[in-house]
């Protein structure tokens, strides 16, 4: 198969769903799709309605905007409040609420806030405005970290001194370990993330079947991709096996992107620990700018309070991120918390589980 239409062929999709039902035995399986993009595809195409009741899909912490704690949002926005500093970030970050509003709300109050599509856009703003200090609010898993690394490398090479990065890049494997080490989590297998895996490959996931005995199938994002991946997970579970399989071979290799990983290794260094929304502090789970690039590190250039902030008690973001609760089970879902007026980040991001259920299945869920 080469084209998108083939991955949306209704007849093949129905047959794959039927094969899943024929394969699954008497047990119930809880399979986590780690990536927020997978969650949106599942809701958008109604895939959960095609699966047998024996299979429950669990939404994981694969949305980088969603797992960013409110304290880091506050830190970035408080830095941006400095006179002469321009705050640049991806569009997903603009409506994520801090304790004193979002970036868009700060923009309405007069702060210089810019939406960019890549860190290179932020670097270009700095080049064109030497009287401004431009800070890029970097976010994302290993998917977007290489672009930030290459931008920092370019800023250093060109000597652009009025540019800095507030780094919030996170890594996928420590988060999966934290979930699997949690005694309250009941998971049978994983649909592995597609975008992250284009960079890191499939090899890092071997730890999961070897250490925890859980199968992992790296998946693409089309409906047939996801159903095929679920079928591969179920086949392993029914056979009592656990290994890593690559369903997304058209985009993901086993070894990953060596050039991208080399750029990250050069520019970043692991943080001893980093706070995740809903998961708490996870060791070695995030990246900081290396000392060799300290001149372009916002945390080295400016004083960052680094205060941990309690999330709103009534919001259930943490439970949803850990797969312990469906989005619609949150008492704020679709009422006080909507994409237009979000209380939590999961309702804001284009990869957030709450946003996915609200967009494609809120009427069914609320009923």
BAKEKE-241015 format. One record per residue (C-alpha): residue in three letters; residue number from 1; x, y, z. Coordinates in steps of 0.05 Angstrom, whole numbers. Example, Ala and Ser with C-alpha at 12.3 -4.5 7.8 and 13.67 -1.06 7.14 Angstrom:
<pts>
PT type seq      X      Y      Z
PT  ALA   1    246    -90    156
PT  SER   2    273    -21    143
</pts>
This chain:
<pts>
PT type seq      X      Y      Z
PT  UNK   1      0      0      0
PT  UNK   2     27     68    -20
PT  UNK   3    -29    119    -18
PT  UNK   4    -73    147     37
PT  UNK   5   -138    124      4
PT  UNK   6   -116     52     10
PT  UNK   7   -108     60     85
PT  UNK   8   -180     84     88
PT  UNK   9   -211     29     46
PT  UNK  10   -277     12     81
PT  UNK  11   -278    -61     60
PT  UNK  12   -207    -75     85
PT  UNK  13   -221    -37    149
PT  UNK  14   -283    -78    163
PT  UNK  15   -246   -143    148
PT  UNK  16   -189   -123    194
PT  UNK  17   -238   -106    250
PT  UNK  18   -271   -174    239
PT  UNK  19   -203   -208    243
PT  UNK  20   -190   -174    310
PT  UNK  21   -256   -201    336
PT  UNK  22   -240   -271    311
PT  UNK  23   -171   -268    343
PT  UNK  24   -187   -241    411
PT  UNK  25   -202   -295    462
PT  UNK  26   -240   -294    528
PT  UNK  27   -195   -243    562
PT  UNK  28   -204   -168    563
PT  UNK  29   -144   -128    539
PT  UNK  30   -125    -56    556
PT  UNK  31    -82    -29    500
PT  UNK  32    -52     41    506
PT  UNK  33    -42     84    445
PT  UNK  34     14    129    469
PT  UNK  35     10    183    416
PT  UNK  36    -42    238    417
PT  UNK  37    -45    236    342
PT  UNK  38    -68    164    347
PT  UNK  39   -122    184    397
PT  UNK  40   -149    236    349
PT  UNK  41   -150    187    291
PT  UNK  42   -186    135    334
PT  UNK  43   -241    185    352
PT  UNK  44   -244    218    283
PT  UNK  45   -255    152    247
PT  UNK  46   -297    119    301
PT  UNK  47   -249     61    308
PT  UNK  48   -269     46    380
PT  UNK  49   -338     28    353
PT  UNK  50   -308    -24    307
PT  UNK  51   -271    -61    362
PT  UNK  52   -300   -118    404
PT  UNK  53   -318   -102    476
PT  UNK  54   -260   -145    499
PT  UNK  55   -211    -91    476
PT  UNK  56   -207    -25    513
PT  UNK  57   -164     30    484
PT  UNK  58   -128     72    536
PT  UNK  59   -104    142    519
PT  UNK  60    -31    154    539
PT  UNK  61     13    214    556
PT  UNK  62     36    225    484
PT  UNK  63     15    298    478
PT  UNK  64     74    343    497
PT  UNK  65     30    404    508
PT  UNK  66    -15    364    554
PT  UNK  67     39    336    599
PT  UNK  68     74    403    609
PT  UNK  69     60    425    681
PT  UNK  70     27    492    694
PT  UNK  71     89    516    731
PT  UNK  72    131    512    667
PT  UNK  73     77    551    629
PT  UNK  74     80    604    683
PT  UNK  75    156    606    680
PT  UNK  76    156    618    605
PT  UNK  77    102    671    608
PT  UNK  78    135    707    666
PT  UNK  79    200    710    627
PT  UNK  80    162    738    568
PT  UNK  81    134    794    611
PT  UNK  82    204    826    612
PT  UNK  83    207    891    573
PT  UNK  84    236    881    504
PT  UNK  85    227    806    503
PT  UNK  86    187    771    448
PT  UNK  87    153    705    464
PT  UNK  88    150    657    405
PT  UNK  89    116    589    407
PT  UNK  90     76    539    367
PT  UNK  91      2    552    360
PT  UNK  92    -15    494    408
PT  UNK  93     17    532    465
PT  UNK  94    -21    596    456
PT  UNK  95    -85    577    493
PT  UNK  96    -54    532    546
PT  UNK  97    -74    563    613
PT  UNK  98    -24    584    666
PT  UNK  99    -45    609    734
PT  UNK 100    -52    679    706
PT  UNK 101    -80    664    637
PT  UNK 102    -53    639    571
PT  UNK 103     -3    668    521
PT  UNK 104    -60    694    478
PT  UNK 105    -91    729    538
PT  UNK 106    -23    759    554
PT  UNK 107    -19    782    481
PT  UNK 108    -86    816    488
PT  UNK 109    -58    852    548
PT  UNK 110      1    879    508
PT  UNK 111     55    826    511
PT  UNK 112     95    813    447
PT  UNK 113     72    742    430
PT  UNK 114     85    710    362
PT  UNK 115     59    645    334
PT  UNK 116    113    608    294
PT  UNK 117    112    544    254
PT  UNK 118    185    525    270
PT  UNK 119    241    549    315
PT  UNK 120    275    575    252
PT  UNK 121    218    624    245
PT  UNK 122    234    650    314
PT  UNK 123    308    656    296
PT  UNK 124    289    695    234
PT  UNK 125    248    744    277
PT  UNK 126    310    754    320
PT  UNK 127    353    768    258
PT  UNK 128    304    818    231
PT  UNK 129    295    854    299
PT  UNK 130    363    862    332
PT  UNK 131    332    909    384
PT  UNK 132    288    852    410
PT  UNK 133    306    791    452
PT  UNK 134    268    734    421
PT  UNK 135    254    672    464
PT  UNK 136    228    609    432
PT  UNK 137    185    566    479
PT  UNK 138    209    498    456
PT  UNK 139    164    438    468
PT  UNK 140    155    368    443
PT  UNK 141    182    297    446
PT  UNK 142    241    273    404
PT  UNK 143    197    290    344
PT  UNK 144    210    365    348
PT  UNK 145    274    366    389
PT  UNK 146    320    358    328
PT  UNK 147    292    421    296
PT  UNK 148    306    460    360
PT  UNK 149    376    431    363
PT  UNK 150    391    451    291
PT  UNK 151    364    521    304
PT  UNK 152    409    530    364
PT  UNK 153    467    505    323
PT  UNK 154    450    556    269
PT  UNK 155    442    613    320
PT  UNK 156    511    597    349
PT  UNK 157    543    592    280
PT  UNK 158    513    659    258
PT  UNK 159    526    694    325
PT  UNK 160    453    715    334
PT  UNK 161    458    739    405
PT  UNK 162    387    764    415
PT  UNK 163    357    694    409
PT  UNK 164    345    642    463
PT  UNK 165    307    578    476
PT  UNK 166    266    560    537
PT  UNK 167    273    485    531
PT  UNK 168    215    439    550
PT  UNK 169    232    379    505
PT  UNK 170    215    312    536
PT  UNK 171    232    240    520
PT  UNK 172    185    182    511
PT  UNK 173    218    121    544
PT  UNK 174    223    149    615
PT  UNK 175    148    165    613
PT  UNK 176    131     94    591
PT  UNK 177    174     66    646
PT  UNK 178    138    110    697
PT  UNK 179     71     83    673
PT  UNK 180     94     11    674
PT  UNK 181    126     18    743
PT  UNK 182     61     46    771
PT  UNK 183     26    -11    808
PT  UNK 184    -42     20    795
PT  UNK 185    -34     16    719
PT  UNK 186    -64    -45    684
PT  UNK 187    -38    -48    613
PT  UNK 188    -31   -107    567
PT  UNK 189      5    -76    507
PT  UNK 190     22    -13    469
PT  UNK 191      7     18    402
PT  UNK 192     74     54    396
PT  UNK 193     80    127    373
PT  UNK 194     92    139    300
PT  UNK 195    122    209    298
PT  UNK 196    171    198    355
PT  UNK 197    193    133    324
PT  UNK 198    213    166    258
PT  UNK 199    269    197    300
PT  UNK 200    287    145    353
PT  UNK 201    268     83    313
PT  UNK 202    239     19    343
PT  UNK 203    299     -7    381
PT  UNK 204    288     33    446
PT  UNK 205    221     -1    456
PT  UNK 206    253    -70    463
PT  UNK 207    261    -55    537
PT  UNK 208    185    -60    545
PT  UNK 209    176   -133    524
PT  UNK 210    242   -153    554
PT  UNK 211    232   -120    622
PT  UNK 212    156   -116    628
PT  UNK 213    131   -171    582
PT  UNK 214     86   -124    542
PT  UNK 215     82   -123    466
PT  UNK 216     93    -58    427
PT  UNK 217     72    -46    355
PT  UNK 218     94     21    325
PT  UNK 219     36     47    284
PT  UNK 220     19     96    229
PT  UNK 221    -40    144    236
PT  UNK 222    -91    122    184
PT  UNK 223   -150     80    207
PT  UNK 224   -123     17    175
PT  UNK 225    -54     30    206
PT  UNK 226    -85     30    275
PT  UNK 227   -129    -30    265
PT  UNK 228    -71    -70    237
PT  UNK 229    -29    -50    296
PT  UNK 230    -83    -70    346
PT  UNK 231    -90   -137    310
PT  UNK 232    -14   -148    316
PT  UNK 233    -16   -132    390
PT  UNK 234    -75   -180    401
PT  UNK 235    -41   -236    363
PT  UNK 236     19   -230    408
PT  UNK 237    -23   -229    471
PT  UNK 238    -64   -289    449
PT  UNK 239      0   -327    433
PT  UNK 240     31   -308    500
PT  UNK 241     87   -270    465
PT  UNK 242    117   -201    474
PT  UNK 243    161   -166    423
PT  UNK 244    168   -101    384
PT  UNK 245    137    -98    314
PT  UNK 246    139    -42    263
PT  UNK 247     73    -33    227
PT  UNK 248     95     36    203
PT  UNK 249    152     12    160
PT  UNK 250    138     63    105
PT  UNK 251    163    118    153
PT  UNK 252    199     85    211
PT  UNK 253    263     46    211
PT  UNK 254    290      2    267
PT  UNK 255    351     45    280
PT  UNK 256    317    114    272
PT  UNK 257    346    178    244
PT  UNK 258    420    179    262
PT  UNK 259    431    251    240
PT  UNK 260    372    277    282
PT  UNK 261    395    240    344
PT  UNK 262    467    265    335
PT  UNK 263    442    337    333
PT  UNK 264    403    326    398
PT  UNK 265    464    294    431
PT  UNK 266    507    354    412
PT  UNK 267    459    409    435
PT  UNK 268    421    378    493
PT  UNK 269    436    343    558
PT  UNK 270    388    302    601
PT  UNK 271    357    336    661
PT  UNK 272    364    298    727
PT  UNK 273    288    301    734
PT  UNK 274    229    338    703
PT  UNK 275    157    347    726
PT  UNK 276    102    318    682
PT  UNK 277     29    337    690
PT  UNK 278     -6    279    723
PT  UNK 279     57    236    728
PT  UNK 280    100    278    775
PT  UNK 281    175    282    772
PT  UNK 282    207    231    724
PT  UNK 283    283    222    725
PT  UNK 284    322    233    660
PT  UNK 285    257    248    623
PT  UNK 286    272    316    593
PT  UNK 287    326    354    557
PT  UNK 288    363    418    577
PT  UNK 289    407    461    533
PT  UNK 290    480    438    539
PT  UNK 291    532    485    570
PT  UNK 292    564    493    502
PT  UNK 293    501    531    480
PT  UNK 294    489    566    546
PT  UNK 295    490    635    513
PT  UNK 296    426    615    477
PT  UNK 297    393    582    537
PT  UNK 298    337    625    567
PT  UNK 299    344    589    633
PT  UNK 300    418    609    637
PT  UNK 301    405    679    610
PT  UNK 302    347    698    655
PT  UNK 303    326    681    726
PT  UNK 304    273    626    723
PT  UNK 305    232    617    787
PT  UNK 306    219    543    774
PT  UNK 307    160    541    822
PT  UNK 308    115    479    821
PT  UNK 309     42    498    814
PT  UNK 310    -18    457    836
PT  UNK 311    -65    440    780
PT  UNK 312   -139    459    788
PT  UNK 313   -168    408    837
PT  UNK 314   -233    400    798
PT  UNK 315   -197    382    733
PT  UNK 316   -178    309    722
PT  UNK 317   -120    319    673
PT  UNK 318    -72    274    710
PT  UNK 319   -120    215    712
PT  UNK 320   -136    222    638
PT  UNK 321    -62    226    620
PT  UNK 322    -48    162    658
PT  UNK 323   -105    126    624
PT  UNK 324   -143    117    690
PT  UNK 325   -203    158    666
PT  UNK 326   -237    173    600
PT  UNK 327   -240    247    583
PT  UNK 328   -316    250    588
PT  UNK 329   -313    224    660
PT  UNK 330   -283    289    683
PT  UNK 331   -338    332    714
PT  UNK 332   -315    393    675
PT  UNK 333   -316    359    607
PT  UNK 334   -357    398    557
PT  UNK 335   -385    446    609
PT  UNK 336   -335    489    646
PT  UNK 337   -278    460    603
PT  UNK 338   -284    468    527
PT  UNK 339   -234    483    472
PT  UNK 340   -257    556    473
PT  UNK 341   -251    562    549
PT  UNK 342   -203    507    571
PT  UNK 343   -188    491    643
PT  UNK 344   -135    439    627
PT  UNK 345    -84    430    571
PT  UNK 346   -116    366    546
PT  UNK 347   -175    406    519
PT  UNK 348   -128    455    482
PT  UNK 349    -78    415    443
PT  UNK 350    -90    386    375
PT  UNK 351    -65    321    404
PT  UNK 352   -103    325    471
PT  UNK 353   -149    267    489
PT  UNK 354   -203    313    516
PT  UNK 355   -201    355    453
PT  UNK 356   -207    292    411
PT  UNK 357   -268    265    448
PT  UNK 358   -300    334    449
PT  UNK 359   -290    344    375
PT  UNK 360   -313    277    350
PT  UNK 361   -354    242    403
PT  UNK 362   -377    291    457
PT  UNK 363   -451    282    445
PT  UNK 364   -446    207    452
PT  UNK 365   -400    212    512
PT  UNK 366   -441    264    549
PT  UNK 367   -505    226    536
</pts>
